[in-house]
Amino acid sequence: MLAPEFWGEGHGTEASWLLTTYAFEERRIHRMEAVAVDENTDSCRIWEKLGFCQGGHLKEAAYHQGRYMDLLIYAVLEEEWQG
């Protein structure tokens, strides 16, 4: 999570790219997953921009601030990662 004052500056994309690159190149992970609230289009866009594909939609899977929200599952395999 990023504090709102840092939104829109590319920090989320850079951190996500660094973490995914580290997982595949240094830790030899086979598959990476990310979860985003479906209403958070900026977060979803980060994962899609990095090459993750949406692989699941969990209806009303999270409860936050008095309401249920859907979660989207994104994933990428090591051999799909472009780094």
Order of alpha helices (4+ residues) and beta strands (2+ residues): alpha-beta-alpha-beta-beta
